[in-house]
């Protein structure tokens, strides 16, 4: 079974670069304090690393 990662948006996307907003939306995050559980894949890790300054990441 694949590892899971719990990702929470803790800061606003307002004023961020388009690729950062796209990465957060691609992870399924919609609003502040919204939490999603995603698979720990290289693709998802890349999106997390792009917006890491806005996110809280935990093992699920």
TORZA-583327 format. One record per atom (N, C-alpha, C): residue number from 1; residue in one letter; x, y, z. Coordinates in Angstrom, 3 decimals. Example, Ala and Ser with C-alpha at 12.3 -4.5 7.8 and 13.67 -1.06 7.14 Angstrom:
2
(1; 'A'; (13.190; -5.690; 7.800)),
(1; 'A'; (12.300; -4.500; 7.800)),
(1; 'A'; (13.200; -3.300; 7.800)),
(2; 'S'; (12.850; -2.250; 7.080)),
(2; 'S'; (13.670; -1.060; 7.140)),
(2; 'S'; (12.900; 0.030; 7.870)),
//
This chain:
60
(1; 'X'; (0.842; -1.190; 0.000)),
(1; 'X'; (0.000; 0.000; 0.000)),
(1; 'X'; (0.884; 1.248; 0.000)),
(2; 'X'; (0.505; 2.212; -0.794)),
(2; 'X'; (1.301; 3.436; -0.938)),
(2; 'X'; (1.210; 4.304; 0.317)),
(3; 'X'; (2.288; 4.987; 0.601)),
(3; 'X'; (2.306; 5.926; 1.725)),
(3; 'X'; (1.370; 7.090; 1.440)),
(4; 'X'; (0.807; 7.653; 2.485)),
(4; 'X'; (-0.095; 8.793; 2.350)),
(4; 'X'; (0.493; 9.985; 3.098)),
(5; 'X'; (0.170; 11.174; 2.622)),
(5; 'X'; (0.618; 12.410; 3.243)),
(5; 'X'; (-0.602; 13.297; 3.440)),
(6; 'X'; (-0.710; 13.883; 4.627)),
(6; 'X'; (-1.808; 14.802; 4.928)),
(6; 'X'; (-1.290; 16.226; 4.733)),
(7; 'X'; (-1.954; 16.985; 3.860)),
(7; 'X'; (-1.513; 18.334; 3.501)),
(7; 'X'; (-2.605; 19.330; 3.872)),
(8; 'X'; (-2.226; 20.402; 4.583)),
(8; 'X'; (-3.169; 21.435; 5.009)),
(8; 'X'; (-2.685; 22.784; 4.509)),
(9; 'X'; (-3.593; 23.564; 3.918)),
(9; 'X'; (-3.277; 24.923; 3.487)),
(9; 'X'; (-3.390; 25.831; 4.706)),
(10; 'X'; (-2.273; 26.477; 5.096)),
(10; 'X'; (-2.299; 27.306; 6.298)),
(10; 'X'; (-2.185; 28.799; 6.004)),
(11; 'X'; (-1.812; 29.142; 4.781)),
(11; 'X'; (-1.729; 30.548; 4.397)),
(11; 'X'; (-2.470; 30.754; 3.091)),
(12; 'X'; (-2.847; 31.996; 2.817)),
(12; 'X'; (-3.648; 32.328; 1.641)),
(12; 'X'; (-2.847; 32.185; 0.347)),
(13; 'X'; (-3.567; 31.857; -0.720)),
(13; 'X'; (-2.969; 31.784; -2.053)),
(13; 'X'; (-2.990; 33.141; -2.742)),
(14; 'X'; (-3.666; 34.095; -2.156)),
(14; 'X'; (-3.793; 35.417; -2.764)),
(14; 'X'; (-2.421; 36.068; -2.939)),
(15; 'X'; (-2.138; 36.534; -4.140)),
(15; 'X'; (-0.880; 37.221; -4.421)),
(15; 'X'; (0.272; 36.305; -4.763)),
(16; 'X'; (0.048; 34.990; -4.788)),
(16; 'X'; (1.115; 34.043; -5.114)),
(16; 'X'; (1.241; 33.902; -6.635)),
(17; 'X'; (2.373; 33.407; -7.069)),
(17; 'X'; (2.589; 33.151; -8.489)),
(17; 'X'; (1.608; 32.085; -8.991)),
(18; 'X'; (1.305; 32.135; -10.267)),
(18; 'X'; (0.316; 31.231; -10.856)),
(18; 'X'; (0.700; 29.758; -10.685)),
(19; 'X'; (1.994; 29.435; -10.787)),
(19; 'X'; (2.380; 28.032; -10.649)),
(19; 'X'; (2.210; 27.528; -9.215)),
(20; 'X'; (2.345; 28.409; -8.220)),
(20; 'X'; (2.135; 28.030; -6.822)),
(20; 'X'; (0.654; 27.779; -6.574)),
(21; 'X'; (-0.198; 28.658; -7.083)),
(21; 'X'; (-1.647; 28.492; -6.948)),
(21; 'X'; (-2.085; 27.209; -7.652)),
(22; 'X'; (-1.549; 26.948; -8.831)),
(22; 'X'; (-1.904; 25.749; -9.585)),
(22; 'X'; (-1.484; 24.479; -8.840)),
(23; 'X'; (-0.343; 24.520; -8.184)),
(23; 'X'; (0.116; 23.359; -7.424)),
(23; 'X'; (-0.800; 23.080; -6.241)),
(24; 'X'; (-1.195; 24.119; -5.521)),
(24; 'X'; (-2.104; 23.944; -4.383)),
(24; 'X'; (-3.455; 23.421; -4.858)),
(25; 'X'; (-3.964; 23.971; -5.948)),
(25; 'X'; (-5.242; 23.501; -6.499)),
(25; 'X'; (-5.117; 22.064; -7.005)),
(26; 'X'; (-3.973; 21.735; -7.585)),
(26; 'X'; (-3.736; 20.379; -8.073)),
(26; 'X'; (-3.717; 19.347; -6.964)),
(27; 'X'; (-3.306; 19.768; -5.775)),
(27; 'X'; (-3.351; 18.887; -4.610)),
(27; 'X'; (-4.765; 18.750; -4.059)),
(28; 'X'; (-5.673; 19.604; -4.516)),
(28; 'X'; (-7.059; 19.539; -4.058)),
(28; 'X'; (-7.386; 20.510; -2.944)),
(29; 'X'; (-6.478; 21.445; -2.666)),
(29; 'X'; (-6.700; 22.409; -1.587)),
(29; 'X'; (-7.527; 23.580; -2.098)),
(30; 'X'; (-8.563; 23.947; -1.357)),
(30; 'X'; (-9.490; 24.975; -1.804)),
(30; 'X'; (-9.438; 26.245; -0.963)),
(31; 'X'; (-9.290; 26.115; 0.337)),
(31; 'X'; (-9.352; 27.280; 1.228)),
(31; 'X'; (-8.425; 27.058; 2.424)),
(32; 'X'; (-8.200; 28.110; 3.186)),
(32; 'X'; (-7.337; 28.027; 4.360)),
(32; 'X'; (-7.925; 27.019; 5.351)),
(33; 'X'; (-7.065; 26.233; 5.963)),
(33; 'X'; (-7.386; 25.150; 6.897)),
(33; 'X'; (-8.075; 23.961; 6.240)),
(34; 'X'; (-8.051; 23.892; 4.906)),
(34; 'X'; (-8.580; 22.725; 4.192)),
(34; 'X'; (-7.487; 21.666; 4.171)),
(35; 'X'; (-7.834; 20.428; 4.542)),
(35; 'X'; (-6.869; 19.339; 4.611)),
(35; 'X'; (-7.256; 18.248; 3.630)),
(36; 'X'; (-6.273; 17.730; 2.913)),
(36; 'X'; (-6.482; 16.598; 2.012)),
(36; 'X'; (-5.409; 15.548; 2.286)),
(37; 'X'; (-5.727; 14.306; 1.962)),
(37; 'X'; (-4.766; 13.213; 2.056)),
(37; 'X'; (-4.445; 12.760; 0.645)),
(38; 'X'; (-3.166; 12.787; 0.306)),
(38; 'X'; (-2.729; 12.410; -1.038)),
(38; 'X'; (-1.651; 11.338; -0.937)),
(39; 'X'; (-1.458; 10.615; -2.023)),
(39; 'X'; (-0.400; 9.604; -2.081)),
(39; 'X'; (0.964; 10.295; -2.088)),
(40; 'X'; (1.930; 9.653; -1.462)),
(40; 'X'; (3.286; 10.211; -1.398)),
(40; 'X'; (4.062; 9.776; -2.642)),
(41; 'X'; (3.766; 10.436; -3.778)),
(41; 'X'; (4.415; 10.128; -5.050)),
(41; 'X'; (5.356; 11.279; -5.417)),
(42; 'X'; (6.287; 11.058; -6.331)),
(42; 'X'; (7.172; 12.146; -6.757)),
(42; 'X'; (6.405; 13.334; -7.350)),
(43; 'X'; (5.298; 13.055; -8.042)),
(43; 'X'; (4.494; 14.134; -8.629)),
(43; 'X'; (3.872; 15.008; -7.549)),
(44; 'X'; (3.275; 14.373; -6.537)),
(44; 'X'; (2.667; 15.137; -5.447)),
(44; 'X'; (3.727; 15.835; -4.608)),
(45; 'X'; (4.877; 15.201; -4.403)),
(45; 'X'; (5.957; 15.837; -3.655)),
(45; 'X'; (6.446; 17.100; -4.369)),
(46; 'X'; (6.481; 17.074; -5.700)),
(46; 'X'; (6.882; 18.257; -6.457)),
(46; 'X'; (5.915; 19.404; -6.247)),
(47; 'X'; (4.597; 19.107; -6.241)),
(47; 'X'; (3.600; 20.151; -6.002)),
(47; 'X'; (3.691; 20.672; -4.570)),
(48; 'X'; (3.946; 19.773; -3.621)),
(48; 'X'; (4.099; 20.185; -2.219)),
(48; 'X'; (5.323; 21.086; -2.071)),
(49; 'X'; (6.441; 20.714; -2.705)),
(49; 'X'; (7.661; 21.516; -2.596)),
(49; 'X'; (7.507; 22.895; -3.216)),
(50; 'X'; (6.675; 23.015; -4.245)),
(50; 'X'; (6.444; 24.314; -4.879)),
(50; 'X'; (5.757; 25.279; -3.916)),
(51; 'X'; (4.819; 24.772; -3.125)),
(51; 'X'; (4.022; 25.632; -2.247)),
(51; 'X'; (4.299; 25.361; -0.771)),
(52; 'X'; (5.468; 24.840; -0.450)),
(52; 'X'; (5.761; 24.398; 0.920)),
(52; 'X'; (5.636; 25.527; 1.950)),
(53; 'X'; (5.874; 26.765; 1.555)),
(53; 'X'; (5.787; 27.887; 2.491)),
(53; 'X'; (4.351; 28.236; 2.876)),
(54; 'X'; (3.373; 27.607; 2.219)),
(54; 'X'; (1.954; 27.842; 2.513)),
(54; 'X'; (1.285; 26.637; 3.149)),
(55; 'X'; (2.009; 25.533; 3.270)),
(55; 'X'; (1.409; 24.264; 3.659)),
(55; 'X'; (1.967; 23.715; 4.959)),
(56; 'X'; (1.171; 22.832; 5.581)),
(56; 'X'; (1.639; 21.993; 6.686)),
(56; 'X'; (1.520; 20.563; 6.187)),
(57; 'X'; (2.606; 19.792; 6.262)),
(57; 'X'; (2.641; 18.428; 5.729)),
(57; 'X'; (2.905; 17.466; 6.869)),
(58; 'X'; (2.075; 16.403; 6.942)),
(58; 'X'; (2.214; 15.385; 7.975)),
(58; 'X'; (2.067; 14.009; 7.353)),
(59; 'X'; (2.667; 13.011; 7.971)),
(59; 'X'; (2.431; 11.618; 7.546)),
(59; 'X'; (1.016; 11.246; 7.956)),
(60; 'X'; (0.327; 10.518; 7.081)),
(60; 'X'; (-1.057; 10.133; 7.392)),
(60; 'X'; (-1.140; 8.695; 7.817)),
//
